[in-house]
Amino acid sequence: MLRFRRYRSSDKDAVLSVFRSNVPDYFSPQEEPWVKQVLRDETCPLFVMIEKEEIIGFGGYEIAEFANVAYLVFGMVHREHHGRQLGRRLLEFRLAKIAAARNAPRYVAVDTTPVIAPFFERCGFERIAEWPEGYRHGFDRIDLRYDFAARPSERNG
């Protein structure tokens, strides 16, 4: 059975294993220090996806204090579990958490690479910007936005 719970510091090694399983096809190895930094940030809601007591996914979000937007923070499933719609489940879980937040925003933003951007587009995100070599490690960057106002039933549960 698949379940989600808040990230705990004792989950760090398992989350790093999930990250490393996705290098180099989906993440650059240079991003690992950033993952470690995010795992130390206690202000950002972070979650793990668990199946059979094993952490197989990770992701979080941050709601901007002064803007009507939340930003997705990472979002990954261990390579061994790709192709099972678990990335979509992780995304839907985070969107539901954002929509239910006390200070729920209208928009959810994410930046990613051209390899991953079509996944978000299939999940209802719209492409709003493209940045050739927009990441310091040379990957192109795609910015996407999800608009809760275009999907009012999701805001109301």
C-alpha positions as MATLAB code, in Angstrom:
seq = 'MLRFRRYRSSDKDAVLSVFRSNVPDYFSPQEEPWVKQVLRDETCPLFVMIEKEEIIGFGGYEIAEFANVAYLVFGMVHREHHGRQLGRRLLEFRLAKIAAARNAPRYVAVDTTPVIAPFFERCGFERIAEWPEGYRHGFDRIDLRYDFAARPSERNG';
ca = [
       0.000    0.000    0.000;
       1.251    3.463   -0.916;
       1.290    6.176    1.743;
       2.735    9.631    2.332;
       4.122   11.250    5.455;
       6.199   14.256    6.440;
       9.931   13.975    5.853;
      12.066   13.248    8.946;
      15.811   13.820    9.243;
      16.232   10.041    9.614;
      14.926    9.740    6.000;
      17.911   11.622    4.548;
      19.875    8.611    3.259;
      16.800    7.074    1.637;
      15.898   10.380   -0.060;
      19.453   10.772   -1.333;
      19.234    7.236   -2.722;
      16.053    8.214   -4.597;
      17.818   11.308   -5.940;
      20.944    9.426   -7.005;
      18.853    6.815   -8.833;
      17.672    9.640  -11.128;
      21.148   11.009  -11.962;
      22.139   11.839  -14.708;
      18.958   11.415  -16.770;
      16.662   13.608  -14.666;
      18.966   15.490  -12.288;
      22.535   16.690  -12.516;
      24.978   15.358   -9.907;
      25.724   19.018   -9.094;
      22.216   19.286   -7.606;
      22.976   16.977   -4.669;
      24.210   19.798   -2.380;
      20.933   21.613   -3.095;
      18.931   18.500   -2.165;
      20.864   18.301    1.107;
      20.191   21.983    1.765;
      16.454   21.527    1.141;
      16.401   18.583    3.550;
      17.754   20.883    6.287;
      15.127   23.581    5.640;
      12.451   23.133    8.280;
      10.189   25.849    6.867;
       9.322   23.951    3.696;
       6.760   21.109    3.869;
       8.554   17.998    2.593;
       7.050   14.549    2.156;
       8.166   11.012    1.447;
       6.229    8.387   -0.477;
       6.409    4.965    1.131;
       5.567    1.524   -0.206;
       6.159   -1.620    1.832;
       8.001    0.448    4.456;
      10.507    1.651    1.820;
      10.870    5.310    0.810;
      10.410    5.351   -2.952;
       9.646    9.026   -3.572;
      10.154   12.510   -2.227;
       8.876   16.030   -2.824;
       7.717   19.206   -1.194;
       6.526   22.713   -1.789;
       6.864   26.240   -0.524;
       4.059   28.796   -0.442;
       5.300   32.316   -1.122;
       4.405   34.622    1.722;
       3.720   37.707   -0.395;
       2.690   36.192   -3.726;
      -0.261   34.109   -4.846;
       1.940   31.152   -5.760;
       3.424   27.966   -4.354;
       6.627   26.494   -5.723;
       7.154   22.769   -6.049;
      10.374   21.659   -4.390;
      11.890   18.673   -6.101;
       9.624   15.726   -6.797;
      11.129   12.371   -7.600;
      10.440    8.669   -7.612;
      13.167    6.036   -7.372;
      14.145    4.891  -10.863;
      13.140    1.275  -10.055;
       9.544    2.494   -9.671;
       9.244    4.636  -12.811;
       6.365    3.841  -15.150;
       3.844    3.145  -12.373;
       2.155    6.593  -12.305;
       3.781    7.272   -8.917;
       5.126   10.647  -10.042;
       1.555   11.687  -10.800;
       0.417   10.402   -7.392;
       3.166   12.398   -5.669;
       2.233   15.518   -7.626;
      -1.492   15.114   -6.907;
      -0.731   14.650   -3.206;
       1.266   17.899   -3.121;
      -1.345   19.822   -5.120;
      -4.033   18.687   -2.665;
      -1.892   19.793    0.296;
      -1.308   23.189   -1.315;
      -5.009   23.630   -2.140;
      -5.965   22.800    1.457;
      -3.412   25.146    3.042;
      -4.657   28.034    5.171;
      -2.935   30.479    2.805;
      -3.672   28.506   -0.376;
      -2.426   30.299   -3.488;
      -4.025   30.487   -6.905;
      -0.945   29.233   -8.751;
       1.646   26.494   -8.415;
       4.925   26.987  -10.257;
       7.683   24.590  -11.136;
      10.864   24.810  -13.155;
      12.276   21.727  -14.806;
      14.094   20.383  -17.850;
      12.656   19.665  -21.316;
      12.751   15.929  -20.521;
      10.382   16.337  -17.548;
       8.234   19.287  -18.705;
       5.809   17.119  -20.751;
       4.907   15.215  -17.563;
       3.734   18.445  -15.932;
       1.881   19.497  -19.081;
      -0.024   16.175  -19.061;
      -0.938   16.962  -15.429;
      -2.512   20.321  -16.274;
       0.447   22.708  -16.050;
       0.991   25.287  -18.778;
       4.431   26.178  -20.126;
       5.125   29.863  -19.476;
       8.849   30.308  -20.206;
      11.832   28.572  -21.742;
      15.431   29.372  -20.847;
      18.186   27.856  -23.031;
      20.951   26.690  -20.667;
      18.856   28.141  -17.843;
      20.498   25.904  -15.260;
      24.128   26.453  -14.346;
      24.974   22.843  -15.171;
      23.974   23.416  -18.801;
      20.437   21.958  -18.896;
      17.699   24.017  -20.531;
      15.039   25.273  -18.109;
      11.272   25.241  -18.626;
       8.959   27.180  -16.280;
       5.402   25.903  -15.893;
       2.330   27.073  -13.986;
      -0.756   25.345  -12.614;
      -3.845   27.510  -12.073;
      -6.252   26.315   -9.385;
      -8.841   28.834  -10.641;
      -9.020   26.878  -13.895;
      -9.824   23.760  -11.830;
     -12.192   24.974   -9.065;
     -13.322   21.482   -8.033;
      -9.766   20.668   -6.869;
      -9.733   23.623   -4.485;
     -12.918   22.499   -2.818;
     -11.839   18.902   -2.330;
];
